[in-house]
Amino acid sequence: MDSKITLSFDREVIRRMKRFADANNISLSRLTEFLYKKITSGNYRDLEELPIADWVQQVAEGPVEYRNSKRGRKAIKSEFFESKK
């Protein structure tokens, strides 16, 4: 059964992801699901071992930056929108 989630990404990253998904005849939702399945299917010691690390590097703006934050969702959302001003 499918469930819905809400994610926030940089607009340029979304544009690139949509283009990639279209070129591979897959919906953006299924592409995201595929990537999360890859992440959760193995016993990876850290983020650099993930099989998608190269792909993430290609679609990201600038160097890949992994954050592990204890802040709440509202604080993260606020920080994201502040960075776009």
MODELLER restraints for C-alpha pairs under 7 A, 6 or more apart:
rsr = mdl.restraints
at = mdl.atoms
rsr.add(forms.Gaussian(group=physical.xy_distance, feature=features.Distance(at['CA:13:A'], at['CA:59:A']), mean=6.18, stdev=0.5))
rsr.add(forms.Gaussian(group=physical.xy_distance, feature=features.Distance(at['CA:13:A'], at['CA:60:A']), mean=6.20, stdev=0.5))
rsr.add(forms.Gaussian(group=physical.xy_distance, feature=features.Distance(at['CA:16:A'], at['CA:59:A']), mean=6.41, stdev=0.5))
rsr.add(forms.Gaussian(group=physical.xy_distance, feature=features.Distance(at['CA:18:A'], at['CA:28:A']), mean=6.12, stdev=0.5))
rsr.add(forms.Gaussian(group=physical.xy_distance, feature=features.Distance(at['CA:21:A'], at['CA:27:A']), mean=5.92, stdev=0.5))
rsr.add(forms.Gaussian(group=physical.xy_distance, feature=features.Distance(at['CA:21:A'], at['CA:28:A']), mean=5.79, stdev=0.5))
rsr.add(forms.Gaussian(group=physical.xy_distance, feature=features.Distance(at['CA:21:A'], at['CA:31:A']), mean=6.59, stdev=0.5))
rsr.add(forms.Gaussian(group=physical.xy_distance, feature=features.Distance(at['CA:39:A'], at['CA:50:A']), mean=6.30, stdev=0.5))
rsr.add(forms.Gaussian(group=physical.xy_distance, feature=features.Distance(at['CA:44:A'], at['CA:50:A']), mean=6.57, stdev=0.5))
rsr.add(forms.Gaussian(group=physical.xy_distance, feature=features.Distance(at['CA:57:A'], at['CA:63:A']), mean=6.80, stdev=0.5))
rsr.add(forms.Gaussian(group=physical.xy_distance, feature=features.Distance(at['CA:57:A'], at['CA:64:A']), mean=5.78, stdev=0.5))
